[in-house]
């Protein structure tokens, strides 16, 4: 018979594990499907971290012809991140057969009802119809690719993450942050029009709206919207660049505290 101390400790351990299982069961389950011919192995940890913010990753597969040398970059990542390699031979020289195999597997997963979301990692427009088909079933689709990704595929996803926004190193964050923000704004354009559209969609006829609601609206309008594109890690920080347009107010009466957003008086339509 275990002592009282050991018995209590065992009960605490069982309760903790049960709590974790309940939290995981409440999360949306995601399948991560990687086009090995059109993705970067070096960014895999960052990509998985991004998807984990939205849901629980239960399936991880990478597709490609593993008899070719260009797939060598993935071999170390397979073991480290427990990713299942899927072999697809190239039946014709110069023709990528990976997309067809990945699309077939995605449809099988879709009809299995085992997941509530997909992450498609590729810069290839061939996955545009796949993304729209998954969304037609009411599932969430995250796309990950380079900025050269065709707009059709980007807009077919609920959320699209540019690889370039995941390559920021700690060193680059420390060096010339303000200069970097100015340069990025010149390269990507001023996001003010997009921000105002997102606010108006979230606020509707109200004067104030939650910052989180504005972020959701921006993603609905522009799936590839990301504050990191403009040199900021968070939407709140980006809005602070426009004090003549937006007012931010933190509501500490709520737990956890929330941030509210409004247009400045001179920018209101009423």
Residue pairs with C-beta under 8 A, 6 or more apart in sequence:
2 10
24 56
27 55
27 56
28 54
28 55
28 56
28 116
28 117
28 140
29 55
29 56
29 57
29 58
29 114
29 115
29 116
29 117
30 51
30 54
30 55
30 56
30 57
30 58
30 59
30 115
30 116
30 117
30 118
30 119
30 140
30 142
31 57
31 58
31 59
31 60
31 61
31 106
31 109
31 114
31 115
31 117
31 118
31 119
32 47
32 48
32 51
32 57
32 59
32 60
32 61
32 118
32 119
32 121
33 59
33 61
33 62
33 63
33 102
33 105
33 106
33 118
33 119
33 120
33 121
34 44
34 60
34 61
34 62
34 63
34 83
34 121
34 122
35 63
35 64
35 98
35 99
35 102
35 120
35 121
35 122
35 124
35 127
36 62
36 63
36 64
36 71
36 74
36 98
37 64
37 70
37 96
37 98
38 98
38 122
38 123
38 124
38 145
39 121
39 122
39 123
39 144
39 145
40 73
40 163
41 73
41 74
41 76
41 77
42 73
43 163
43 166
43 167
44 77
44 81
45 81
46 166
47 119
47 121
47 144
47 161
47 166
48 57
48 60
48 81
50 142
50 144
50 161
50 166
51 57
51 119
51 142
54 117
54 140
54 142
54 159
55 116
55 117
55 140
57 119
58 114
58 115
59 109
59 114
59 115
60 81
60 82
60 83
60 84
61 83
61 84
61 85
61 86
61 105
62 74
62 78
62 83
62 84
62 85
62 86
63 86
63 88
63 98
63 101
63 102
63 105
64 70
64 71
64 74
64 85
64 86
64 87
64 88
64 98
65 71
65 87
65 88
65 89
65 90
65 97
65 98
66 85
66 87
67 89
68 90
74 83
74 85
77 83
78 85
86 101
86 102
86 105
88 97
88 98
88 100
88 101
89 97
90 96
90 97
91 97
96 124
99 122
99 124
99 126
99 127
102 127
103 126
103 127
103 130
106 118
106 120
106 130
106 134
107 130
107 133
109 115
109 118
110 118
110 133
110 134
110 137
110 139
115 139
116 139
116 140
117 139
117 140
117 141
117 142
118 131
118 134
118 139
118 140
118 141
118 142
119 141
119 142
119 143
119 144
120 127
120 130
120 131
120 141
120 142
120 143
120 144
120 157
121 143
121 144
121 145
122 143
122 144
122 145
123 145
123 146
123 148
123 149
124 145
124 149
124 153
125 149
125 150
125 152
125 153
127 143
127 153
127 156
128 150
128 152
128 153
128 156
129 156
131 141
131 143
131 153
131 156
131 157
132 156
134 141
135 141
135 156
135 157
135 158
140 158
140 159
141 156
141 157
141 158
141 159
142 157
142 158
142 159
142 160
142 161
143 149
143 153
143 154
143 156
143 157
143 159
143 160
143 161
143 223
144 160
144 161
144 163
145 153
145 154
145 160
145 162
145 163
146 162
146 163
146 164
147 162
147 163
147 164
149 160
149 162
153 160
154 160
154 223
154 224
155 223
157 223
158 219
158 223
159 219
159 223
160 223
160 224
161 224
161 226
162 224
162 226
162 229
165 226
165 228
165 229
168 228
172 180
177 231
180 231
181 230
181 231
181 232
181 241
184 229
184 230
184 231
185 191
185 230
185 231
188 229
188 230
191 225
191 229
191 230
191 238
192 242
192 245
194 218
194 221
194 222
194 225
195 218
195 238
195 239
195 242
195 245
195 246
196 245
196 263
196 267
197 218
197 221
198 214
198 215
198 217
198 218
198 221
198 225
199 209
199 214
199 217
199 246
199 261
199 263
201 217
201 220
201 221
202 209
202 210
202 213
202 214
202 216
202 217
203 209
203 214
203 261
203 262
207 262
207 268
208 249
208 260
208 261
208 262
209 260
209 261
209 262
210 258
210 259
210 260
210 261
211 235
211 236
211 239
211 248
211 258
211 259
211 260
211 261
212 258
212 259
214 235
214 261
215 235
218 225
218 235
219 225
227 233
227 234
227 235
227 237
227 238
230 238
232 238
232 241
236 248
236 259
239 246
239 248
239 261
240 248
243 264
244 264
244 266
244 267
245 263
245 264
245 267
246 261
246 262
246 263
246 264
247 261
247 262
247 263
247 264
248 259
248 260
248 261
249 259
249 260
249 261
249 262
250 257
250 258
250 259
250 260
251 257
251 258
251 259
251 260
